[in-house]
Amino acid sequence: MRLGAQLYTVRTYIQSERDFRESMRRVAAIGYRDVQISGAGRIDPRTMRAICDEYGLKIGLTHTDPERILNDVEGVIADHDALGCDYVGIGGMPERYRSAAWVERFAEDFTRPAERLRAAGKRLMYHNHNFEWERMPDGRRMIDVLLASMPAELMGITLDTYWVQAAGADVLAFIDRVQDRIPCVHLKDMAVKGFEQRFAPVGEGNIDFARVLARLQQIGKTQYMYVEQDASYGEDPFDCLRRSYDNVRAMGY
């Protein structure tokens, strides 16, 4: 499993080509050799690839506009070829599908683009939050509908440890459930301050990452583990990435 950085953590600092270059320099200096592109500004994919190549960083996954996947899948494929990237990620469920009446339309709409991605050697990836575990009026949960309606060969799951925990679900049990769908995982820790849930550097919160990482390694299906921290609460996000990197390495990964 390759340890990478989810660039959404430093999204404020990747909005221009100049800032993207400096940020990739800093990410590589920490020790990372893999990144996920998410939250970046309008920078040509070939430029991103060249900068990442310059600093020895491989782009393994993106978060891509779902509407573009639906309406310009050939352009998405071309951009990911330019990035050298095989995993095309959806960062969250588009709002129109977030109901019992429309959730099944997600599979109806995205099956054909997912098939085209697969034919091009790519894989559609869906990133979970916590709302997918909310029970709908008919008793079903959105996550169950997604997994039942989109086969693993067409849609993987970018399993986000924080959001599974935030849903009140069992992270290890969910890893087992989707073990054929998780080439990419977000390592994201959860701390608490009073009654507030907070993002934290990996190893500084309360998720049992020793067990999580051991289970991922045992299953042997995960290629990329991307550290992510949605908020740093006034701390330097690059320092948060460094602490996460050091803590995961100290666990033996």
HUQUISUL-V150179 format. One record per residue. N is the residue number from 0. RES is the residue in three letters. D_FIRST is the distance of its C-alpha to the first C-alpha in Angstrom with 2 decimals. Layout:
n,res,d_first
N,RES,D_FIRST
N,RES,D_FIRST
//
This chain:
n,res,d_first
0,MET,0.00
1,ARG,3.80
2,LEU,6.49
3,GLY,9.47
4,ALA,12.99
5,GLN,14.83
6,LEU,18.11
7,TYR,20.25
8,THR,20.18
9,VAL,22.34
10,ARG,24.09
11,THR,27.48
12,TYR,26.66
13,ILE,25.47
14,GLN,28.66
15,SER,30.18
16,GLU,29.14
17,ARG,30.31
18,ASP,28.37
19,PHE,25.20
20,ARG,25.46
21,GLU,26.07
22,SER,23.21
23,MET,20.72
24,ARG,22.32
25,ARG,21.78
26,VAL,18.13
27,ALA,17.46
28,ALA,19.75
29,ILE,17.68
30,GLY,14.84
31,TYR,12.59
32,ARG,11.83
33,ASP,10.80
34,VAL,13.16
35,GLN,14.44
36,ILE,18.18
37,SER,20.19
38,GLY,23.63
39,ALA,24.57
40,GLY,28.18
41,ARG,29.76
42,ILE,28.27
43,ASP,28.33
44,PRO,24.95
45,ARG,25.90
46,THR,26.57
47,MET,23.24
48,ARG,21.51
49,ALA,23.87
50,ILE,23.28
51,CYS,19.49
52,ASP,19.95
53,GLU,22.42
54,TYR,19.99
55,GLY,17.05
56,LEU,15.09
57,LYS,13.51
58,ILE,14.43
59,GLY,12.14
60,LEU,14.09
61,THR,17.58
62,HIS,20.01
63,THR,23.09
64,ASP,26.61
65,PRO,27.09
66,GLU,30.66
67,ARG,29.61
68,ILE,27.31
69,LEU,30.42
70,ASN,32.96
71,ASP,31.38
72,VAL,28.48
73,GLU,29.45
74,GLY,29.29
75,VAL,25.84
76,ILE,24.67
77,ALA,26.41
78,ASP,24.85
79,HIS,21.29
80,ASP,22.27
81,ALA,23.50
82,LEU,20.30
83,GLY,18.24
84,CYS,16.39
85,ASP,15.85
86,TYR,15.34
87,VAL,18.61
88,GLY,18.54
89,ILE,21.51
90,GLY,21.41
91,GLY,23.93
92,MET,26.62
93,PRO,29.64
94,GLU,32.54
95,ARG,34.77
96,TYR,32.57
97,ARG,32.41
98,SER,35.26
99,ALA,36.19
100,ALA,38.42
101,TRP,35.84
102,VAL,32.34
103,GLU,32.79
104,ARG,33.70
105,PHE,30.10
106,ALA,29.26
107,GLU,32.60
108,ASP,31.92
109,PHE,28.27
110,THR,28.26
111,ARG,29.89
112,PRO,27.71
113,ALA,24.58
114,GLU,26.18
115,ARG,26.91
116,LEU,23.36
117,ARG,22.19
118,ALA,24.96
119,ALA,23.76
120,GLY,20.23
121,LYS,18.87
122,ARG,17.93
123,LEU,19.51
124,MET,17.42
125,TYR,19.31
126,HIS,18.46
127,ASN,20.17
128,HIS,22.50
129,ASN,24.80
130,PHE,27.83
131,GLU,26.48
132,TRP,27.32
133,GLU,30.94
134,ARG,33.41
135,MET,35.55
136,PRO,39.30
137,ASP,38.92
138,GLY,36.60
139,ARG,33.42
140,ARG,30.28
141,MET,28.78
142,ILE,25.27
143,ASP,26.97
144,VAL,28.81
145,LEU,25.79
146,LEU,23.86
147,ALA,27.11
148,SER,28.17
149,MET,25.10
150,PRO,23.52
151,ALA,19.77
152,GLU,20.11
153,LEU,21.70
154,MET,19.88
155,GLY,16.41
156,ILE,15.99
157,THR,14.12
158,LEU,14.29
159,ASP,15.68
160,THR,15.94
161,TYR,19.07
162,TRP,21.00
163,VAL,20.48
164,GLN,21.83
165,ALA,24.55
166,ALA,25.65
167,GLY,26.40
168,ALA,23.95
169,ASP,21.71
170,VAL,18.04
171,LEU,17.04
172,ALA,19.66
173,PHE,18.49
174,ILE,14.89
175,ASP,16.75
176,ARG,19.08
177,VAL,16.77
178,GLN,14.06
179,ASP,14.97
180,ARG,14.71
181,ILE,11.40
182,PRO,9.11
183,CYS,9.26
184,VAL,9.88
185,HIS,12.14
186,LEU,12.11
187,LYS,15.87
188,ASP,18.19
189,MET,21.81
190,ALA,24.70
191,VAL,28.37
192,LYS,31.55
193,GLY,34.51
194,PHE,34.03
195,GLU,31.69
196,GLN,27.97
197,ARG,26.15
198,PHE,22.82
199,ALA,21.49
200,PRO,18.87
201,VAL,15.96
202,GLY,17.46
203,GLU,20.97
204,GLY,21.66
205,ASN,22.11
206,ILE,19.01
207,ASP,17.82
208,PHE,14.23
209,ALA,14.27
210,ARG,14.90
211,VAL,12.69
212,LEU,9.45
213,ALA,10.97
214,ARG,11.81
215,LEU,8.58
216,GLN,7.35
217,GLN,10.89
218,ILE,11.04
219,GLY,8.21
220,LYS,8.65
221,THR,6.03
222,GLN,4.80
223,TYR,5.52
224,MET,6.52
225,TYR,9.97
226,VAL,12.43
227,GLU,15.82
228,GLN,19.30
229,ASP,22.12
230,ALA,24.89
231,SER,25.35
232,TYR,29.00
233,GLY,30.52
234,GLU,27.91
235,ASP,26.35
236,PRO,23.16
237,PHE,21.78
238,ASP,22.48
239,CYS,20.69
240,LEU,17.53
241,ARG,18.13
242,ARG,18.65
243,SER,15.50
244,TYR,13.52
245,ASP,15.66
246,ASN,15.41
247,VAL,11.64
248,ARG,11.80
249,ALA,14.83
250,MET,13.14
251,GLY,11.29
252,TYR,7.74
//
